[in-house]
């Protein structure tokens, strides 16, 4: 039997993945959506503790994998860090890490976006160098800001709501302890791996992507950097091609 395990991020749920779990159903005997401790429906975040996460990492998930002949794993953000740890612990068929939060909070959000806008508007201005630059630049600027907002708005609304209603210093400290525990695992990742990351990620820096990439010893490994989107990329608009890329990797 073949299964795919899907693991969501901190202060979130499997809704992080949009329609991806449903789109994977035809390819697997089971599509298993994991709720992190304290993150299940109606569950208190007081249950999000390092001890409970250790049970998930070292007992629950490895035992779950034993039930199947082949297991693929998809993890987003904290779930990506959990997925990495699982792939370092047991035999996994294929691994997909989406913005894996093995390192975090190191990108200057405003600077990254201003730099992106500058690069896009300057690029457009140079392409249309036969037109008056002062006329092209405002149009390019407006279109770039609008596109960026359309990509970001759903994710940003969700993030603001989550921080306002769920974040507490206690669970923030637990998050850091969990990442530290996960990163103490030194085993290599031996399965094929795909890493997907948005170039405007507000929480996970590119060096987190590099860190995971270097951990993988399998020659079938790839980084897909998606331009112009932030951390909650699967909640952004026009992410159909990203989901298609993930499915193609898993079924290839």
C-alpha positions in Angstrom: 0.0 0.0 0.0 1.1 3.6 -0.7 0.3 6.6 1.4 1.1 10.3 1.5 1.5 12.1 4.8 0.8 15.8 4.8 2.0 18.0 7.7 0.9 21.6 8.2 2.6 24.6 9.8 2.7 26.4 13.2 -0.6 28.0 14.3 -2.2 26.6 11.2 -3.9 23.6 9.8 -4.0 21.3 6.8 -5.9 24.1 5.1 -2.3 25.4 4.4 -2.3 23.1 1.4 -5.6 24.3 -0.2 -6.9 21.6 -2.6 -3.7 19.7 -2.8 -4.8 16.8 -0.5 -7.9 16.2 -2.6 -5.9 16.3 -5.8 -3.6 13.6 -4.4 -6.4 11.1 -3.6 -6.3 9.3 -7.0 -2.6 8.5 -6.6 -2.6 6.9 -3.1 -4.4 4.3 -1.0 -4.4 6.8 1.8 -3.9 10.6 2.1 -3.1 11.2 5.7 -3.4 14.8 7.1 -1.5 15.2 10.3 -2.6 17.8 12.9 0.3 18.9 15.1 -0.2 18.7 18.8 -2.5 21.5 20.0 -3.5 22.3 16.4 -6.4 19.9 15.9 -10.0 21.1 15.7 -11.2 22.1 19.1 -7.8 21.3 20.7 -6.0 23.8 23.0 -2.6 25.2 22.0 -1.6 24.3 25.6 -1.0 20.8 24.1 1.6 22.2 21.8 4.6 21.2 24.0 8.1 19.9 23.3 7.2 16.6 24.9 4.1 16.1 22.8 6.1 17.0 19.6 8.8 14.5 20.6 6.1 11.8 20.8 4.9 12.8 17.3 8.4 12.9 15.9 9.8 9.8 17.5 6.8 7.5 17.9 3.6 8.4 16.1 4.9 9.2 12.7 7.5 6.4 12.5 4.9 3.9 13.5 2.5 5.3 11.0 5.1 4.8 8.2 5.5 1.2 9.1 1.9 0.5 8.0 2.7 1.1 4.3 5.0 -0.2 1.6 5.7 3.3 0.3 5.2 6.6 2.1 5.6 10.1 0.5 5.7 13.0 2.9 4.8 16.7 2.3 5.5 19.3 4.9 5.0 23.0 5.1 6.8 25.4 7.4 7.1 23.7 10.8 5.5 20.7 9.1 8.4 20.9 6.6 10.9 20.7 9.5 8.9 17.7 10.9 9.0 16.1 7.5 12.7 16.5 7.2 13.2 14.9 10.6 11.0 12.0 9.6 13.0 11.4 6.4 16.1 11.4 8.5 14.6 8.8 10.9 12.8 6.2 8.6 12.7 5.1 5.0 10.6 7.6 2.9 9.8 7.1 -0.7 9.8 10.8 -1.7 9.9 14.1 0.3 8.4 17.5 -0.5 9.4 20.4 1.7 7.5 23.7 1.3 9.3 26.6 3.0 10.8 24.3 5.7 11.2 26.3 8.9 14.5 24.8 10.0 15.7 28.4 10.2 13.3 31.3 10.6 12.6 35.1 11.0 15.7 36.3 9.3 14.3 38.1 6.2 13.6 41.8 6.4 10.1 41.7 5.0 9.8 45.3 3.8 13.3 45.3 2.3 12.6 42.1 0.3 9.4 43.5 -1.2 10.9 46.9 -2.0 13.8 45.2 -3.7 11.4 42.9 -5.7 9.3 45.9 -6.8 12.5 47.8 -7.8 13.8 44.9 -9.8 10.5 44.3 -11.6 9.9 48.0 -12.4 13.5 48.6 -13.6 13.4 45.5 -15.7 10.1 46.5 -17.4 11.6 50.0 -18.0 14.6 48.5 -19.6 12.6 46.2 -21.9 10.5 49.1 -23.1 13.5 51.4 -23.5 12.1 52.7 -26.8 9.3 54.3 -24.8 9.6 57.3 -22.5 11.0 55.7 -19.3 9.1 58.2 -17.0 5.8 56.9 -18.5 6.7 53.2 -18.3 7.9 53.3 -14.7 4.7 54.4 -12.9 2.7 51.8 -14.9 5.2 49.0 -14.1 5.2 50.1 -10.4 1.4 50.0 -10.1 1.1 46.6 -11.8 3.9 45.1 -9.7 2.4 46.3 -6.4 -1.0 45.1 -7.5 0.2 41.7 -8.5 2.1 41.4 -5.2 -0.9 42.4 -3.2 -3.1 39.9 -5.1 -0.6 37.1 -4.3 -0.2 38.1 -0.7 -3.6 39.2 0.5 -5.2 35.8 1.4 -2.0 34.6 3.2 -1.5 37.9 5.0 -5.1 38.0 6.3 -4.7 34.5 7.5 -1.4 35.2 9.2 -2.7 38.3 11.0 -5.7 36.4 12.2 -3.5 33.5 13.5 -1.1 35.8 15.3 -3.9 37.8 16.9 -5.9 34.9 18.1 -3.4 32.1 18.6 0.1 33.3 19.2 1.3 33.5 22.7 4.9 33.8 24.0 4.7 30.3 25.5 3.9 28.6 22.2 6.4 30.8 20.4 9.1 29.5 22.8 7.9 25.9 22.2 8.2 26.5 18.4 11.9 27.5 18.9 12.6 24.5 21.1 11.0 22.1 18.6 13.1 23.5 15.8 16.3 23.2 17.9 15.4 19.6 18.7 14.7 18.8 15.0 18.0 20.3 13.9 20.0 18.2 16.3 19.2 15.2 14.0 22.3 14.7 11.9 21.3 11.7 9.8 21.3 12.4 6.0 18.1 12.5 3.9 18.4 9.6 1.5 15.2 9.8 -0.5 14.4 12.0 -3.6 13.5 15.5 -2.4 11.8 18.6 -3.8 12.0 21.9 -1.9 9.6 24.7 -2.8 10.2 28.2 -1.5 8.8 31.7 -2.2 11.4 34.4 -3.0 9.6 36.8 -0.7 9.2 34.5 2.2 8.8 36.6 5.4 9.7 33.8 7.8 12.0 31.3 6.2 15.3 32.5 4.7 16.9 30.8 1.7 19.7 29.4 3.9 17.0 27.1 5.4 16.4 25.8 1.9 20.2 25.3 1.4 20.5 23.6 4.8 17.9 21.0 3.8 19.3 20.6 0.3 22.8 19.8 1.7 21.3 17.2 4.0 20.0 15.2 1.1 22.4 12.6 -0.4 20.1 11.5 -3.2 21.0 12.8 -6.6 17.3 13.4 -7.4 16.9 16.6 -5.4 15.7 20.0 -6.6 14.9 23.5 -5.4 12.0 25.4 -7.0 12.1 29.1 -6.1 8.8 30.7 -6.8 9.2 34.5 -7.6 7.0 37.1 -6.0 5.3 35.1 -3.3 5.7 34.9 0.5 5.6 32.2 3.1 1.9 31.2 2.8 2.4 30.5 -0.9 -0.3 27.8 -1.2 -2.9 30.2 0.1 -1.8 32.8 -2.6 -3.5 33.2 -5.9 -2.3 31.5 -9.1 -0.4 28.7 -7.3 -1.9 26.0 -9.5 1.5 25.4 -11.3 3.2 24.9 -7.9 0.8 22.2 -7.0 1.2 20.6 -10.4 4.9 20.6 -9.9 4.6 18.9 -6.6 2.2 16.2 -8.0 4.5 15.6 -11.0 7.5 15.1 -8.7 5.6 12.6 -6.5 4.3 10.7 -9.4 7.4 10.8 -11.6 
